[in-house]
Amino acid sequence: MTASRADPFSHPLPGRARRARSLSLAALVAVLAGLCVLSVAIGTRATGWADIVAALGGRVDNIGQAAVAVRIPRTMLALLAGAALGLAGAIMQGVTRNPLADPGILGVNMGASLAIVVGIAWFGIASAHVYVFTAILGAGVSAVFVYVIGSLGRGGATPLKLALAGAATSVAFSSMVIAVVLPRSDIAGGIHSWQIGGVGGATFDRIAQVLPLLVAGFAVSLLSARKLNSLALGDELAAGLGERVAVARAVAAFGAILLCGATTAICGPIGFLGLVVPHLCRLLVGVDHRWLLPFSALGGAGLLLLADIVGRIVARPAELDVGIVTAFVGAPVFIWMVRRQRVHEL
C-alpha cells in the first residue's frame, strides 16, 4: 500500500486495547443472544420453555406455541432494523462529521415516509417492492435536501446547522404527510399506525422482501470504514492521502440511505436510535470506524430489541410500539447533545 492510500488508523493496537475491544465485542454478542431469548419468551401471553422449543422446531400445536412462532420473525426484524439504523447513524455522523446526525433528526426517515404516503395516496402503489424503492428514493432526496440547506451561509455544513435543517425538514415533511392523509379516510388508519414505527406484525415474507437491500446496505456501509477514517481527518488531509472525498462521501451515504429506506418501508420511521447507539459505542471502541461500524450495528440491534421487549411489558396486556420507547430515551439525549454542541461552538 502506498503512503497516499494509508489508513490513518492502520497502526496496530496495543495488546491491552485489542483485548478490551474483543471482550466488549464478546459481551455485546452475549447480551444480544440473551435479548433474543427474552424476545421470543416474553409477550402478552405467557409461554414456557416447552412452547419455545416446540415452536423453534416448527411445531405449532397450541396457542402458546403459536404465540412464540409469531415472535420469532418479530425478533428477527427487530435485529435487522436495529442494526440498520445503528449503522446508518454511525455512517451519517462520519460522512457529515456531525455528532448530532441521525436518520430521524436529519429528516431521512421522514423523507422516506412522505414518499411512501404520497405513493399510496396519489399513485396507488400496493407492491411491497415498490414501497421499498419509493422509500429509498424519498430518503435519498431528503438527505441531499437537508445537506444543501445546512451548507448555506457562512461556515458551511456545521453540526448545529445540519441538525436544525434536518429538524425543520422533518417537521415540514410530517405536516405534508398529515395533509396528504387527512382527505383519505380509507388509508388514514393504516398509515397513522405505521408512522409510529414498530416491528409488530412481522413475517418472514415481509423480511425477505427487504433483506437483499439491507444486505447491500450493510455491505456498502461496512466497506466504507477506511474511507470514513480518512474523512474524519478533514477533506484536505483526506485528499492528500489519495482519497476521492466526494466519491467516498457519496458511497458511504448511499449505504446509509439504503438501510434507512428499507427499514422505514417495513417498520415505519423509528427515531433517535441512530443518534444514541454510535455515541455509546464510541465509549467502548473509540473513533476507528473499522470497529465503530460493526459495534454500532450490534448495539442498534440490541437496543431496538430491548425497546420492543420493554414495550410489551410496560403496557400489558397491550403493547407500546418501539418508536414510542426509543423516543422516550432518545429525545432527552438529543436535547443534551444540542446544548453541549452549542457550548462548544460559542
N, C-alpha and C positions, 0 to 999 in steps of 0.2 A: 504494500500500500504506500503511495506517495505521500509526502508531507502535506500536499494540498488537499488530500482527501482524509486526513487524520481525524479520528473521532476525539473530541476534547475530553471525553470520559473513558477513553480506551485503556488508560493505565490500570494495571491490576490492583484489585482491592487488597488492603491489609487483611491478614488472616482473621482477625477478630471481627472486622466489619463484614467480611464474607460469611462467617459463621452466624452472625447476628441476623443477616438478611435471610439466610437459609432457614434458621429457626423461626423467624417471623413468617416465612412462606409456609412452613410445615404447620405452624399454629393456625394460620388463616385457612388452610385446606381442611384441617381438623374441625375448626369451628363451622366451616361451610358444610361439611359432611353431617355434623350434628344438627344444623339447622334444616337440612334436607329431611332427616329423620323426623324432626319435630313437625315440619310442614306436612308430611304425609300422615302423621299420627294425630294432629290437632285440628279440630274443626267444630262446627256447630253440633255434630253428632259424635258421641263418644265411641271410640273404636279400640279394640285390643290388638295385641301382637299377632294373634291368630288371624284376625281380619287383614292386617297389614301384609303378613307373609302370603296369605292366600291371594290377595289382590295383586301383589308383585309377581306371583306365579301365574297370573292370568285368570284366576277363578273369581267369579262374581256370583256367589250363591245366596247372599243375604244383603240386607240394607247396609250393614257396616262395611262389607267388602265393596259394595257399590260406591259408598262414600269415599273410601280410600282410592278406588280406581279413578274417581274424579279429581282427587287431589294430586295424583301423580303428574298429569300434564300441566296442572296449575303450578306445581313446584318447578317443573322444567321451564315453563315460560317465565316465571319469576327469576330464575337463574340467568336465562338468556337476556331478558330485558334489563335486569340489574347490571349485568356485565357490560352490555352495550352502552348503557347510559353512563356508567362509571368511566369506561374507557373513552367515550365521546367527550366527557367533561375534561379529562386529562389532556386529550388532544387539543380541544379548543383553548384551554389555558396555555398550552405550549405554543400553538400557532399564533395566538394574539399576544403572548407574553402578558396575559391579563389574569390575575388571581381571582377575579370575580366572574370569569367566563363559565357558562353552564348552558346546556341546550335549552333550558327553560328561560333563564334570565336573558340570554341573547336573542330570544324570540324565535329560535329554530323550531322548537316543538309546536309553538302556536302557529307558525307559518305552515307546518305540515298539517295541522288541524284545520286551518282555514281552507287549504287546498282540497282536503277530503270533503269538507262540508259543502263547498261550492260545487265540487264534482257530483256529490249526491243530489243536492237540491236543484241544480241547474242543468246538469248533463245526464242525470240518471245512472251514474255508474253503479254497478252492482257486483262486479267481479272482485274477489279478494286480491288478485294480482294487480288489477288496475288501482285499487286502493293503495297498495304499497308503492307503486311507481308514482302515483299522484302525490303521496305524502313526501317522497324523496324529492320530487320537483319543488314542492312548496317549501320544504326545509332548505333546499339549496338557494332558492330565490330570496328567502328571508335572511339567510346568513349573509349573502352578498349585500343586501339592502342595509342591514344593520352595520356591517363593516364600513360601507361607504359613508353612511350618515355619521358614524362615530369618528371617521377620519377627517371630517370637515373642520375647518378652523385651525387656530394656532396649536401646535404641538402634535397634530395628527391623532392617531387612534390611541389615546391614553386609556388606561383601565377604567377610570371613572366615566369617561365619555362613552365608551362602549357599553358599560353597564346601564347607563341612563338611556342610551339609544335603544338598547335591547328591551329594557323595561317599558319604554314608551311604545315600542313596536308591538310588544306582547299585549299591552292594554288595547292598542288600536285594533289589532287582529282579533282579539277576544270580542270587542264590540262589533266588529264586522261579522263574526260568527253568529252572534245573537241576532243581528239584523237580518242575516240570511235565513236563520232557523225560525224566527218568530212567525212569519206568514205560513209556515209549513208545519201544521199540526201533525201531519202524517209521519214526519220523520223526527219531530222535536224530542220525543221521549227517549228514543234510542241514542240520539246524538248527545243529549244532556248527560245521560248515564255514561257514555263513552268518554266525554270530555273530562270527567273527574279523574280518570286514569286508574286502571286496575288490571288484575290478572285473572279475575273470576271468569268462568265460562271457557277456560282454555281447553282446547282439544289438540290431539296430535296432528289432525289435518290442518288446523289453523297454523300451528307451529311450522309444519312442513312447507307451507306457502311462503313464509318469510325466511326460512332457515338459509337458503342459498345466499340471499342478500346479506344476512347477518354474518355468515361465514366470510363472504367477500369483504365486508366492512371490518371485521376483526383482522383479517389478513393484511389489508392495506394499512390499517391503523398501527398494528404491531410492527410492521416492516418500516414504519416511519420513525421509529425510536431514535436512530442515529441522526437523522435529519433534524429532528426536534432538538436534540442536544446541540447541534450546530446553531440552530436558530436562537437558542437560549442565550448565545453569546452576543447577539445583535446582528443585524443584517449585514453590516460592512465586514465584520470579522468572519461571519459565515461565508460570505462571498470570497473573502481572502483565503479561506480553507478549501475553496473549489466548489462550494455548494451553489447550485442554482436556486436562489432564495425563493423566487416567485413559484417555481415548479414544486419545490419541496413543500411550501406552504399550501399550495393548491391540492397536492396529492393527499397530504395529511387531512386537510379539511374535507376532502371528498370522502375519505374513510369515515370520518365522524358523521357526515351528512347521511351516508348510507345507514349507519347504525341508528341515528335519530329518526330518520324517516320510516324505516322498517319497524322500529319499536313503537313509534306513535301510531302507525297504521293498525297494529294489532292490540295495543294496550291503551291507547289514548295518551294525552300529554301528562307525563309524570315529572314533576319539577323537583329541583334542588338536589337530587341525587348526584348529578354530575358536578355540583359545586362542592359538596361536603366530602365525598369519598376521596378525590385526589389530595385534598389537604390532609386528611387523616393518614393517607398512605405516605405522603412526604415525611411525616414524622417517623415512619418506620424505615424507609429506604432512601430518603434524600431526594435529590432532583434529577438523578440519572434516569432518563426515560426508558432505558432498556429494562430497568426494574420497575419504575413507576407505572408504566402502562399495564403490564400483566397484574401487578398488585391492585391497580385501580379496577380492573375487570373483575378480579376475585372479590375485592371489597364491595363493589357495587352489587354483585350477585348476592353476597351475604346480607347487605343492608336492606335490599329490596325484599329478600326472603323473610328477614326479621320483621320488616314493616307489615308484610302480609300476615304473618303469624300473629303479631300484636293486634292487627285489625280484626282478626277472627275472635280474639279473646276478649277485648275490652267492650265489645258491643253485643255479646251473646244475648239472645240467640240470633241476632242479625250480624252484619259484618260491616266494617269500615274499609272502603277501598284504599289501596296503598297510596294513591295520590293524596289523600287526606292526611294519612300518617306521615308521609315524607314532608308535607308542607308544615306540619307542626314542628318537625325537627329542623327543617332547612330554613324557614323564614327567620327565626332568631339568629341563626348562624350568618345568614346573608346580611342582616342589619349590622351585626357586629363587624363583619368584614368591610362593609362600606364605610363605617365610621373610622375604622383603623386605616383604610386606604386614604381617606380624606386627610387624616392627620399626617400621613407620610408625604402627601403631595403639597401640603401647606408650607 
